[in-house]
Amino acid sequence: MIPNANRTLFRLKAAQRDLISACGGIERAAEICAYSKSTVGRWNADGPELMPLDAVMALEAECGRAEVTLAMAGLHGLRLAGEPEAAGVNECLMARHADTVTRAAELMTEGALAFSDAKVTPAEAARMDRAASALAAAVEEYRKTLASVRAEGGATLQVVA
């Protein structure tokens, strides 16, 4: 069993991994927040080490995604207001759809791999959790874009050569 294995730790660790990934991986995140690659790697691993606030703020500012902040708020039953709006409805609709479908396929792939031997290991569960988290985020963004389409009375999709 992993030390300090609890819902809060797993949620924060998943948010940290998502944030590091959104910033371009361990090496890029280390450059951004001025911590060593080994330290950032420990934040990205399944151990109990959590990011300090200065690193969280630097990485969230860099990628424009408040992954850890949103996770912390969610763990306290809170939601944040003032999330940034999508750039343009027509530009984002197809991209959001494609991203959501891709994330769903990734979750299905991780599940199929995990279930193939009729045993789900903690590492497989962690990969499935990361894929589920990515899918949930994609669905949320997709729903926001669809709400914008509804509010604007629809969208005309165009293919530009």
N, C-alpha and C positions, 0 to 999 in steps of 0.2 A: 504494500500500500504506500502511496505517496505521502510524505509528511505534510501535515496541515491540509489534507484532502477534504475540502468542503466546497459547497456551492459558490461561495463568495470568491475563494481563491481561483477556482476553475473559470469563473466568469471573467475575472480581472485578467487572468493569464491569457484567455482567448482574445480579449480586447487588446492586450499588449501585442500578441502575435499578429492580429489584424493591422494594428497601427504600424508595426515594423514592416510588414509586407507592403502596406500602402505607401510607405516611404522609400521602397525600393530594396528591401532586404537588410540583413544584419550589417553589412559593410557600410552601406549608404546611411543607415540610421545612426551608426556609430559616428560618422562624420558630422551629421547634423547636430547631434546632442552632445558631442565632445566627450563621449565615454569610449572605453576600449571595445574592440570587437568581441572579446571574451565576455565582458560584462553584458553587452547587448545580447549576446548569444544565450547567456543565462536567463535573461528576461524572456527570451523567445522559447526556452525549454520548459519542461514540465515541472521543474523545481519550484520551491516556494518564494523565490526572489521576485519582488515587485519593483517597478520603475520608480525612481524618485520624481517628485513633481516637476522639477526643472526639465527633466528629460521628456516627460509626458507633454508638457507645454511646448517645448521646442519641436517635437515630432508632430504634434497635432497642428501647430502653426504651419509647418512645412507642407504637409499633405492636405490641409484644409478639412480634415475629418477628425471629429472629437470622439474617437473610439473609446478611450479609457474614461473620459469625462462622462460620456453617455452611459457606459457600463456602471460607473459609480453612482450616478443618479438613479439608474434603473434598480440597482440593488437596494436603494432606500425608498423605492416605490415612487420616484419622482420622474418627471419628464422635463426636458429643457425646451424653452421657447426661443424663437428667433433663429431657427435653423436656416441656413442659406437656401435661397430658391434655386431651382434649376435654371440653366442658362437660357434655353429657349425650348418651348414645347415641341415644335416640329423637329428640332435638331435632336432632342433627347428621346423621343418616343420609341423609335426603332432601336436605338442603342440600349435603352432600358429593357426593352423586350428581349433583345439578344443576350444581354447580361444575365437576366433572370433565368432564361432557358439554359444558358451555359452553367450557371451556378446549380440549377436543379440537376443537370446531368452529372456534375461533379459530385454532388451528394449521393446520387444513385450509384455512381461508380464506386465511391468509398464504401457504401453499404454492401454492394455486391461482393467487393473484395473481402470485407470483414465477415460476411455471412458464408463465404465459400467453404470454410472448414468447420462450420457449425459452432464456432467459438469466437467471441468478440473480446480481444485483448484490450487492456487500458490504452495502448498506443493507437489501436484501431478506433476505439471510442473517441479518443482525442482528435483524430483526423476527421471522423464523422462530425464531431462537434464543430470543428473549424469550418467544414463544408456547410453545415446547417446554419452557422452564424453568417457566413457569406451569403447564403441563399436568403435568409431573413432580411439582411440589409438590402439585398437587391430587390426583393419583393416590396419592401417599404419605399424605396426610391421609385420603383415602377408605379406603385399606387399613387404617390405624390404627383408624378408626371401625368397619370391618367386623370387625376382630379383636376389638374390644370387644363387638360384637354376638354373635360366636361365643362369647366368654368368658362372657357373661351368659345364654347359652342361647337367644338370639334377641331379636327386638324386635317390639313391637306398634305399628304405625303408626296414628296417629289424625289425622283432619282436624277441626279445631276451627273453628266458625263465628265 
